[in-house]
């Protein structure tokens, strides 16, 4: 039976469907965390493999609170995956930079994240997945821009979260 047909018409409302999708993403995220992988850390390291950034820039880019970003940054520094360096443009602030160990870790973690993404989209054809990504980017509105790293703009869990919060 088509899962959409099983839903009462009232429950086919986009807000409800995004809530259900977010619940599935949350469950997948909890599974990753039980395996020792923090999805926020994966996103932060993924961004840092491309360039250094301040904690505030990272929090804005990956869509997490300053408090969560502070916790994630401290954990990544303690694990030797990220280092804090003086921001050459503003000597009063620091940028976070991915270390070689961080680059190795993010590759490993991304394999797990990709497996999780594949499970979320298992019932979709590649064209349907691409259409879903496009629709989620539109629904997320200003929270997902051209400045958002491509790996996040194509990540279903991230997009569902942004669309759900919007």
WOZI-V505973 format. One record per backbone hydrogen bond with DSSP energy under -0.5 kcal/mol. NH is the residue of the N-H (numbers start at 1). CO is the residue of the C=O. If there is no record, write none. Layout:
# WOZI-V505973
NH_CO, NH_CO
This chain:
# WOZI-V505973
5_2, 6_2, 7_3, 7_4, 11_8, 12_9, 13_10, 16_13, 17_13, 18_14, 19_15, 20_16, 21_17, 22_18, 23_19, 24_20, 25_21, 26_22, 27_23, 28_24, 29_25, 30_26, 31_27, 32_28, 33_29, 34_30, 35_31, 36_33, 37_32, 38_36, 39_37, 42_38, 43_39, 44_40, 45_41, 46_42, 47_43, 48_44, 49_45, 50_47, 51_47, 53_96, 58_54, 59_55, 60_56, 61_57, 62_58, 63_59, 64_59, 69_65, 70_66, 71_67, 72_68, 73_69, 74_70, 75_71, 76_72, 77_73, 78_74, 79_75, 80_77, 81_76, 82_76, 83_97, 85_95, 87_90, 87_93, 88_86, 90_87, 93_90, 95_85, 96_53, 97_83, 98_48, 99_81, 103_99, 104_100, 105_101, 106_102, 107_103, 108_104, 109_105, 110_106, 111_107, 112_108, 113_109, 114_110, 115_111, 116_112, 117_113, 118_114, 119_115, 120_116, 121_117, 122_119, 124_121, 129_125, 130_126, 131_127, 132_128, 133_129, 134_130, 135_131, 136_132, 137_133, 138_134, 139_135, 140_136, 141_137, 141_138, 143_140, 144_141, 148_145, 152_149, 153_149, 154_150, 155_152, 156_154, 159_155, 160_156, 161_157, 162_158, 163_159, 164_160, 165_161, 166_162
